[in-house]
Amino acid sequence: MVRSESPAFEITFRNADPDESGHVPNLVLQVVAESDSINHVADQFRSLVAKQLDLLSFVTHSTFVIGQCRRVLEWEPFKKNRALRPQQEFDPHYPPSPDLNGAFFDSVLALQQAKPPDYIVNALRFFRLGLLERQLEDQFQHFWLALETTAEGSKEVQRIPIPCPRCSGDLFCAKCNTTPMRRPMARQAIKQLLSKLHSNSDQLYRMLIDTRDHLLHGRSPDLAEANIGESMEALVDMAGATAWNAIWLSMPRPDQHITMMDRDGKFANRMLVVTSEIKFAFPGDAAHPTEDQIPKVKLSMSTSFADPHDGKTEG
């Protein structure tokens, strides 16, 4: 057991119970700190844990991933009646959709036989990695790379005016009486590509580029959200949808019909969190209840797949 303390909080690390092979693959962390609401604890304390894991990864050269919050418990000393919030996370994409059928694999084969260029192949890899990432900021970075790779590979070869860094207008040389020209740079290529995808491409470009710059310069996602005025989840959805459409626009088309699955533009990885609101009392004069005195709650979820047409056939 290891304890990390600061004036504002205390974090205790201990090994989780061994698995069936006798190995200990996880740590259990207990965080004691103040919060404005018990409903905000899981998200607020996650950032406290992350800062400690940054140091732990640095010291050990090892990988540590924040799994899930198991419970939130009032920890005011000598309080007899306490609020308890047991939590359980569920993957919203499990069990897998029964709509994943052979038509999608036929589409994959057809797209492959259309021989997409190397830059599309690379963009597809970044897009897949964006879907895999669990942290929103990591998802955004990979979707951005997918968009940037697509824009770079598909940009027009003709030269364009060099823009002013302040107003983005075309620069002009009074001595030569001409406008300097060059091939589009990465950001110009992205802007050109977005203009083919979105009616309000300037605003979309500004939001994506600002988010990318905030994250690349090491600023926190919270700060990015505050400055841009959108949640990180919405920005990831925006980046994912833009990257997908950019790749699809630039991809060679096969002759046959392509079957696509639409997830309503939702690309941000979010877990379904189920929480129970419980109050309990414990006997004795101790400052805090022991582990045996804290109620144990097991949460489960059952999934069924309904007919989207509710048994009716479309005409």
C-alpha positions in Angstrom: 0.0 0.0 0.0 1.4 3.4 -1.0 0.0 6.8 0.1 0.3 10.0 -1.8 -0.7 13.2 0.1 -1.0 16.8 -0.7 -2.7 19.7 1.2 -5.9 19.2 -0.9 -6.2 15.4 -1.2 -4.9 12.0 -0.3 -4.6 9.0 -2.6 -4.0 5.5 -1.4 -2.8 2.8 -3.8 -3.0 -0.9 -3.1 -2.9 -4.1 -5.2 -6.2 -5.5 -6.4 -7.1 -9.1 -5.7 -5.0 -11.6 -7.7 -6.6 -13.0 -10.9 -7.2 -16.7 -11.5 -3.6 -17.2 -12.4 -2.4 -15.5 -9.2 -1.2 -12.3 -11.0 -2.1 -8.8 -9.9 -3.0 -6.8 -13.0 -4.7 -3.9 -11.3 -4.4 -1.3 -8.6 -7.2 -0.1 -6.4 -7.1 3.6 -5.5 -8.9 5.4 -2.8 -9.1 9.2 -3.1 -10.1 11.4 -0.2 -10.7 15.1 -1.2 -13.4 17.8 -1.1 -16.0 18.2 -3.8 -18.9 20.6 -4.3 -21.3 17.7 -5.0 -21.2 13.9 -4.6 -22.5 13.7 -8.2 -19.4 15.3 -9.6 -16.8 13.3 -7.6 -16.1 10.6 -10.2 -15.1 13.1 -12.9 -13.4 15.6 -10.6 -11.3 13.0 -8.8 -10.3 11.3 -12.1 -8.0 14.3 -12.9 -6.4 14.0 -9.5 -5.6 10.3 -10.1 -4.3 11.1 -13.6 -1.7 13.5 -12.3 -0.4 10.8 -9.9 -0.3 8.2 -12.7 1.7 10.6 -14.9 4.4 10.5 -12.2 4.0 6.7 -11.7 4.4 6.1 -15.4 7.5 8.3 -15.5 9.1 6.5 -12.6 8.3 2.9 -13.7 8.2 3.2 -17.5 5.0 1.3 -17.3 1.4 1.7 -18.6 -1.4 2.6 -16.2 -4.9 3.2 -17.4 -7.7 4.6 -15.3 -10.4 1.9 -15.4 -13.6 2.8 -13.6 -14.9 4.4 -10.5 -16.4 1.6 -8.3 -18.1 3.8 -5.7 -18.3 7.3 -4.2 -18.8 7.6 -0.5 -19.3 10.5 1.9 -16.1 10.5 4.1 -16.9 13.2 6.6 -15.5 12.0 10.0 -18.0 10.7 12.6 -21.0 11.1 10.3 -23.4 8.3 11.0 -25.7 8.4 8.0 -23.8 8.6 4.7 -24.5 8.8 1.0 -23.2 5.9 -1.1 -23.0 5.8 -4.9 -21.9 2.4 -6.2 -21.1 2.6 -9.9 -20.7 0.1 -12.7 -19.5 0.8 -16.2 -20.9 -1.0 -19.3 -19.6 -0.9 -22.9 -22.5 0.6 -24.9 -21.3 -1.3 -28.0 -21.5 -4.7 -26.3 -23.1 -7.0 -27.2 -22.3 -6.2 -30.8 -25.1 -5.1 -33.1 -26.8 -7.9 -35.0 -26.9 -5.6 -38.0 -23.2 -6.4 -38.7 -23.8 -8.8 -41.6 -22.0 -10.0 -44.7 -23.0 -6.9 -46.7 -20.4 -4.9 -44.8 -17.6 -7.3 -45.6 -18.6 -7.3 -49.3 -18.3 -3.5 -49.2 -14.8 -3.7 -47.6 -13.7 -6.0 -50.4 -15.1 -3.7 -53.1 -13.4 -0.7 -51.6 -10.1 -2.6 -51.3 -10.3 -3.7 -54.9 -10.8 0.0 -55.9 -7.1 0.4 -54.8 -7.2 3.5 -52.6 -4.0 5.5 -52.7 -1.4 5.2 -49.9 -2.5 8.4 -48.2 -6.0 7.1 -47.9 -4.7 3.8 -46.4 -2.7 5.8 -43.8 -5.8 8.0 -43.1 -7.9 4.9 -42.5 -5.3 3.6 -40.0 -5.5 6.9 -38.0 -9.3 6.8 -38.2 -9.4 3.3 -36.8 -7.0 4.3 -34.0 -9.3 7.2 -33.2 -12.1 4.8 -32.7 -10.0 2.6 -30.4 -8.7 5.3 -28.0 -10.5 5.6 -24.7 -9.5 9.1 -23.8 -11.4 11.9 -25.7 -8.3 14.0 -26.3 -6.4 11.0 -27.8 -9.4 10.3 -30.0 -9.4 13.8 -31.3 -5.7 13.7 -32.1 -6.1 10.6 -34.2 -9.1 11.9 -36.0 -7.2 15.1 -36.7 -4.3 13.1 -38.2 -6.8 11.2 -40.4 -8.1 14.6 -41.7 -4.7 16.1 -42.1 -3.3 13.1 -43.9 -6.3 13.1 -46.3 -6.0 16.8 -47.0 -2.3 16.6 -47.6 -2.7 13.7 -50.0 -5.6 15.1 -51.9 -4.6 18.8 -52.1 -4.5 20.5 -55.4 -1.1 20.9 -57.1 -1.6 24.4 -58.5 -0.1 27.2 -56.5 -2.3 29.5 -54.4 -1.6 33.0 -52.9 0.3 33.1 -49.7 -2.1 34.3 -47.0 -1.6 37.1 -44.5 -1.0 35.6 -41.0 -3.3 38.3 -39.5 -6.3 38.6 -41.8 -5.8 35.5 -44.1 -6.0 37.8 -47.1 -3.7 37.4 -50.1 -0.3 39.0 -49.7 0.9 41.4 -52.3 4.4 42.6 -53.2 4.3 46.3 -54.2 7.9 46.2 -55.7 7.1 43.2 -58.0 3.4 44.2 -58.4 2.4 40.6 -57.9 1.0 38.2 -55.4 3.5 35.5 -54.2 2.2 32.0 -54.9 3.0 28.5 -53.4 1.5 25.1 -53.1 -1.1 24.8 -50.4 0.4 24.2 -46.9 -1.2 21.6 -44.6 -3.7 23.9 -43.0 -4.6 25.5 -46.3 -5.2 22.1 -47.7 -7.4 21.2 -44.7 -9.4 24.4 -45.2 -9.8 23.7 -48.9 -11.0 20.2 -48.2 -13.5 21.4 -45.5 -15.0 23.8 -48.0 -16.1 20.8 -50.1 -17.7 19.1 -47.0 -19.5 21.7 -45.0 -21.5 24.8 -45.8 -20.1 26.6 -42.7 -16.5 25.3 -43.3 -14.8 28.4 -41.9 -16.4 27.9 -38.4 -15.7 24.2 -38.5 -12.1 24.8 -39.5 -11.6 27.3 -36.7 -13.0 25.0 -34.0 -11.0 22.0 -35.1 -7.7 23.9 -35.5 -8.2 25.7 -32.1 -8.8 22.3 -30.4 -5.8 20.8 -32.1 -3.6 23.6 -31.0 -4.8 23.6 -27.4 -4.2 19.8 -27.1 -0.8 19.8 -29.0 0.5 22.6 -26.7 -0.3 20.6 -23.6 -3.3 22.5 -22.4 -6.0 20.5 -20.5 -9.2 19.4 -22.3 -11.1 21.5 -19.7 -9.3 24.6 -20.9 -10.0 23.7 -24.5 -13.7 23.3 -23.7 -13.8 26.7 -21.9 -12.1 28.6 -24.7 -13.9 26.9 -27.6 -17.3 26.7 -26.0 -18.0 23.1 -26.8 -17.6 19.9 -24.8 -14.7 17.6 -25.6 -17.2 14.9 -26.5 -18.9 17.2 -29.1 -15.5 18.2 -30.5 -14.5 14.5 -30.9 -17.8 13.8 -32.7 -17.1 16.7 -34.9 -13.6 15.6 -35.7 -14.6 12.0 -36.3 -17.4 12.9 -38.6 -15.2 15.4 -40.5 -12.4 12.8 -40.9 -14.9 10.2 -42.1 -16.4 12.4 -44.7 -13.0 13.7 -45.9 -11.8 10.1 -46.4 -15.0 9.1 -48.2 -14.9 12.1 -50.5 -11.3 11.3 -51.5 -11.7 7.6 -51.8 -12.0 6.0 -55.3 -15.5 4.6 -55.8 -16.2 1.0 -56.9 -18.9 0.2 -59.3 -21.1 -1.8 -56.9 -23.3 -0.5 -54.1 -21.5 0.1 -50.8 -23.3 -0.6 -47.5 -22.4 1.8 -44.6 -23.5 1.8 -41.0 -24.6 5.1 -39.6 -24.1 5.8 -35.8 -25.7 9.2 -35.9 -22.3 10.9 -36.0 -21.3 9.7 -32.5 -17.6 8.9 -32.4 -16.7 9.8 -28.8 -15.9 6.8 -26.7 -18.2 7.0 -23.6 -19.0 4.2 -21.2 -22.6 3.7 -19.9 -22.3 4.4 -16.1 -25.0 3.0 -13.9 -25.2 4.5 -10.4 -27.4 3.7 -7.4 -28.3 6.3 -4.8 -28.0 4.8 -1.3 -27.9 6.0 2.2 -26.7 3.8 5.1 -26.0 4.0 8.8 -23.2 2.3 10.6 -22.9 1.6 14.4 -20.0 2.5 16.7 -17.9 5.6 17.5 -15.3 5.3 14.8 -14.6 8.2 12.5 -15.3 6.1 9.4 -17.0 2.8 8.7 -14.8 -0.2 8.0 -14.9 -2.0 4.7 -17.2 -4.7 6.2 -19.7 -2.0 7.3 -20.1 -0.5 3.8 -23.0 -2.1 1.9 -22.0 -4.2 -1.1 -24.1 -3.6 -4.3 -23.9 -5.5 -7.5 -25.2 -3.8 -10.7 -25.9 -5.6 -14.0 -27.4 -4.7 -17.4 -29.4 -6.7 -19.9 -29.5 -5.7 -23.5 -32.1 -6.6 -26.2 -32.3 -5.5 -29.8 -35.7 -4.3 -30.9 -36.9 -4.3 -34.5 -36.4 -0.7 -35.7 -39.7 -0.9 -37.7 -41.6 -2.4 -34.7 -42.7 -5.3 -36.9 -43.9 -3.1 -39.7 -42.6 -3.1 -43.3 -41.7 0.1 -45.0 -43.6 0.8 -48.2 
